[in-house]
């Protein structure tokens, strides 16, 4: 007789909390830490701006603005852009970037 057959309840005691933790972590992570940070490179940003036909005086909102690359690019062409970011570190990076331009 192996120990797995002798003490089957121990598997449930260990596995159930781990499964619950995994489920809670999977769904709660974006609430506490936000979505993963995936920055856009300069070529893609310029392509987005040209497809949107962004021009001076336009208004734009960037939800999940990250480090503010799109907002900064819009500001450079004279558009009025607002970025929203829940990650405080990325928010500070974008604020510093806006001070530089």
C-alpha positions in Angstrom: 0.0 0.0 0.0 1.5 3.4 -0.9 1.0 6.5 1.2 -1.3 8.1 -1.5 -3.9 5.3 -0.8 -3.4 5.4 2.9 -3.9 9.1 3.4 -6.1 10.3 0.4 -7.5 13.3 2.4 -4.0 14.9 2.6 -4.0 15.5 -1.2 -7.2 17.5 -0.9 -5.9 19.5 2.1 -2.9 20.6 0.1 -4.4 20.8 -3.4 -7.6 22.7 -2.7 -6.0 25.8 -1.1 -3.4 25.9 -3.9 -6.1 25.8 -6.5 -8.1 28.5 -4.8 -5.0 30.7 -4.5 -4.3 30.2 -8.2 -7.8 31.2 -9.2 -7.9 34.2 -6.9 -4.4 35.3 -7.9 -5.3 35.0 -11.6 -8.4 37.2 -11.3 -7.2 39.6 -8.6 -3.7 40.4 -10.0 -5.0 42.9 -12.6 -7.0 44.7 -10.0 -4.0 45.3 -7.7 -1.2 45.5 -10.1 -2.8 46.4 -13.4 -2.3 44.8 -16.8 1.2 43.8 -17.9 3.3 46.6 -19.2 4.0 46.2 -22.9 5.5 49.4 -24.4 4.9 50.4 -28.0 8.0 51.2 -30.1 8.4 54.6 -31.8 7.5 53.2 -35.3 4.2 51.7 -34.1 3.3 55.0 -32.3 4.0 57.0 -35.4 1.9 54.5 -37.4 -1.0 54.9 -34.9 -0.8 58.6 -35.1 -0.9 58.6 -38.9 -3.8 56.1 -39.0 -5.7 58.3 -36.5 -4.8 61.4 -38.5 -3.9 63.1 -35.3 -3.3 66.9 -35.7 -2.7 70.0 -33.7 -5.7 70.8 -31.6 -7.1 67.3 -31.6 -8.2 65.7 -28.3 -7.2 62.1 -27.3 -7.4 59.8 -24.3 -5.0 57.0 -23.6 -6.4 54.5 -21.1 -3.6 52.4 -19.7 -1.0 54.9 -20.9 2.0 53.1 -19.4 5.0 55.4 -19.5 3.2 57.9 -21.6 4.8 57.4 -25.0 1.6 57.9 -26.9 0.6 60.9 -24.8 4.0 62.5 -25.3 3.9 61.8 -29.0 0.5 63.5 -29.2 1.7 66.4 -27.2 4.7 66.9 -29.5 2.4 67.4 -32.5 0.2 69.8 -30.6 -2.7 67.5 -29.7 -4.4 67.7 -26.2 -3.9 64.2 -24.8 -4.8 62.8 -21.4 -3.3 59.5 -20.2 -4.8 57.3 -17.5 -2.5 54.8 -15.7 -3.1 52.9 -12.4 0.6 51.8 -12.0 2.2 54.6 -9.8 5.7 54.0 -11.1 4.7 54.2 -14.8 2.6 57.3 -13.9 5.7 59.0 -12.5 7.8 58.0 -15.5 5.2 59.6 -17.8 5.1 62.8 -15.7 8.9 63.1 -15.9 8.7 62.5 -19.7 6.2 65.2 -20.1 8.4 67.7 -18.2 11.2 67.0 -20.6 9.3 68.0 -23.8 
